[in-house]
Amino acid sequence: DPKIIQKPKYLVAVTGSEKILICEQYLGHNAMYWYRQSAKKPLEFMFSYSYQKLMDNQTASSRFQPQSSKKNHLDLQITALKPDDSATYFCASSLQGADTGQLYFGEGSKLTVL
Amino acid sequence: GEQVEQLPSILRVQERSSASINCTYENSASNYFPWYKQEPGENPKLIIDIRSNMERKQIQGLIVLLDKKAKRFSLHITDTQPADSAMYFCAASVNNNAPRFGAGTKLTVKP
C-alpha cells in the first residue's frame, strides 16, 4: 500500500482554471515537499515544509500555493493554469530535514492543461 | 539552494559492463548526495546516498564516489543488467534544504 497518497492521479484542466493537488503521508514524517517533473525540467524542486512551516521555496510564481492543514498533509493549489504547467507533480516526505535521510516520493499527479 | 549538473544525459552500455554517471555541484556547503532511480511511469526511488564525511560508498553493485575538492560525485553501476535500464538522478542537499536534482541520465543496458 502506498504510504504517500496523491490525488488525483490524473487531471485535465483548461487554461485559466484552478486545481488543488492533494498529498497525505502516513510515514510519520515531519518534512514534506513538492517537486515537478516535465520533459523540459526533470525533478524541479518547488517547496519544502517542516512541521507545517515553509522551509524552502524555489517557485517564482505566486500561482503556486502550498497548503498544510495537518502535519501529514501538504496540498498544492495552482491558480490561473497555463499549458506550461502541464507536468507530473510529485509530493515527497522525509523523516526530518532533507539531509538526514531519504525522500520518499508519492506516485505523482499528472496534470495536463489544455 | 544548489545547482547540480549531470552527465551524460543518455548512456547505453552492454549487459555485464559498467556504467558511470557524473555530477557536479556548486555549493561547497552541500553535505548530502543521494541517487535516485526512476522507472517509466513510476516515482523516483533512492538507491544509494553518500554524505560529505565519506569519499566512497558501495551497496552491492552500486558505488558512489565523492570528491569534495572538485565538487564532483559519481555513480558507478558494475555488472549491469537489463533491469538496471531506467532514469537515474543525482541530487545535492545543502544543510537541511531540499535536494536539488540533476537533469537525469537515461541508462539503457543492452542484452
Interface residues (C-beta under 8 A of the other chain):
Chain A: Y33 Y35 P42 L43 E44 F45 S48 S50 M55 D56 Q58 F90 Q96 G97 A98 D99 T100 Q102 L103 F105 G106 E107 G108
Chain B: G1 N31 Y32 P34 E42 N43 P44 K45 L46 D49 R51 M87 F89 A91 S93 V94 N95 N96 N97 A98 P99 R100 F101 A103 G104
